Amino acid sequence: MPIPTTSDREIVQERIFDAPRELVWKAFTERAHIDKWWGPNGFRNETSAMDVRVGGVWRYLMHGPDGKDWVNWIRYEEVTEPSRLVYAHGGDTDEAMFHVTITFTELGNRTKLT
């Protein structure tokens, strides 16, 4: 039987956090947390709206270190608390530029994010 592989346009990452799954979920779904860490180093986020439910949208502005602002949106396609988020991500008036699936796997008091 062949081993399943990713497509040529798919990236799979895995990371284990030393935090319980419920806390990692909140870090991804609560405005008070996500603006503190989301995005590349040197960028600062400003959330204008965050509605974490199927069909809901997170709208935010990323302020770059060079002074340029980047308009972003995320539209939630699946929200299964606290185990799975699926969303489309775009910028400004763009269509979705990519799709993301995040799974939150409980490992005792730690969490594996895939």
C-alpha positions as CSV (number, residue, x, y, z in Angstrom):
1,M,0.0,0.0,0.0
2,P,1.5,3.4,-0.9
3,I,2.2,5.9,1.8
4,P,0.0,9.0,1.5
5,T,1.9,12.1,0.6
6,T,1.1,15.8,0.6
7,S,0.4,17.7,-2.6
8,D,3.1,19.9,-4.1
9,R,1.3,22.9,-2.6
10,E,0.7,21.6,0.9
11,I,2.8,22.3,4.0
12,V,2.4,20.2,7.1
13,Q,3.9,21.4,10.4
14,E,3.7,19.9,13.9
15,R,4.6,21.5,17.2
16,I,4.2,20.5,20.8
17,F,3.3,23.2,23.3
18,D,3.9,22.8,27.1
19,A,0.3,23.9,27.8
20,P,-3.1,22.2,28.1
21,R,-5.2,22.0,24.9
22,E,-7.9,24.4,26.2
23,L,-5.3,27.2,26.7
24,V,-3.7,26.6,23.3
25,W,-7.3,26.8,21.8
26,K,-7.8,30.1,23.6
27,A,-4.5,31.4,22.2
28,F,-5.9,30.9,18.7
29,T,-9.5,31.9,19.2
30,E,-9.5,34.8,21.7
31,R,-8.7,38.3,20.7
32,A,-6.9,39.1,23.9
33,H,-4.4,36.4,23.2
34,I,-3.9,36.2,19.5
35,D,-2.8,39.8,18.9
36,K,0.1,39.2,21.2
37,W,1.7,36.5,19.1
38,W,0.2,36.1,15.6
39,G,2.4,36.9,12.7
40,P,6.1,37.3,11.8
41,N,8.7,38.7,14.2
42,G,8.6,42.5,14.2
43,F,5.0,42.8,13.2
44,R,2.2,44.0,15.5
45,N,-1.5,43.0,15.1
46,E,-4.6,45.0,15.6
47,T,-7.9,43.0,15.5
48,S,-11.0,44.9,14.4
49,A,-13.4,41.9,14.6
50,M,-13.2,38.3,15.6
51,D,-16.2,35.9,15.3
52,V,-14.9,32.4,15.8
53,R,-17.8,30.3,14.5
54,V,-18.6,28.6,11.1
55,G,-19.0,31.5,8.6
56,G,-17.6,34.0,11.1
57,V,-14.7,36.3,10.2
58,W,-11.6,37.5,11.9
59,R,-10.4,40.9,10.5
60,Y,-7.1,42.2,11.5
61,L,-4.4,44.6,10.4
62,M,-0.7,43.6,10.6
63,H,1.6,46.6,11.1
64,G,5.0,45.8,9.6
65,P,8.3,47.0,11.1
66,D,8.8,49.1,7.9
67,G,5.6,51.0,8.6
68,K,3.5,49.2,5.9
69,D,0.1,47.9,7.0
70,W,-1.3,44.6,5.8
71,V,-5.1,44.0,5.8
72,N,-6.0,40.4,6.6
73,W,-9.1,38.3,7.0
74,I,-9.8,34.7,8.1
75,R,-13.2,33.1,7.4
76,Y,-13.9,30.1,9.6
77,E,-15.1,27.0,7.8
78,E,-15.0,24.5,10.7
79,V,-14.9,25.2,14.4
80,T,-14.8,22.2,16.7
81,E,-13.8,23.3,20.1
82,P,-11.1,22.5,21.4
83,S,-9.8,20.1,18.7
84,R,-10.0,21.6,15.2
85,L,-10.1,24.9,13.2
86,V,-10.4,25.1,9.5
87,Y,-10.3,28.5,7.7
88,A,-9.7,30.4,4.5
89,H,-7.2,33.3,4.7
90,G,-7.0,36.3,2.5
91,G,-5.8,39.9,2.4
92,D,-7.6,43.2,1.7
93,T,-10.1,42.5,-1.1
94,D,-8.4,39.3,-2.2
95,E,-10.1,35.9,-2.5
96,A,-8.8,33.3,-0.2
97,M,-5.1,32.9,-0.8
98,F,-4.8,29.7,1.2
99,H,-6.7,27.3,3.4
100,V,-5.6,26.0,6.8
101,T,-6.5,23.1,9.0
102,I,-5.3,23.1,12.6
103,T,-5.8,20.1,14.9
104,F,-5.2,20.4,18.6
105,T,-4.3,17.0,20.1
106,E,-4.2,16.6,23.9
107,L,-1.0,15.0,25.2
108,G,-1.7,15.0,29.0
109,N,-0.9,18.6,30.0
110,R,0.7,19.4,26.7
111,T,-0.8,20.0,23.2
112,K,0.3,18.8,19.8
113,L,-0.6,21.3,17.0
114,T,-0.7,19.9,13.5
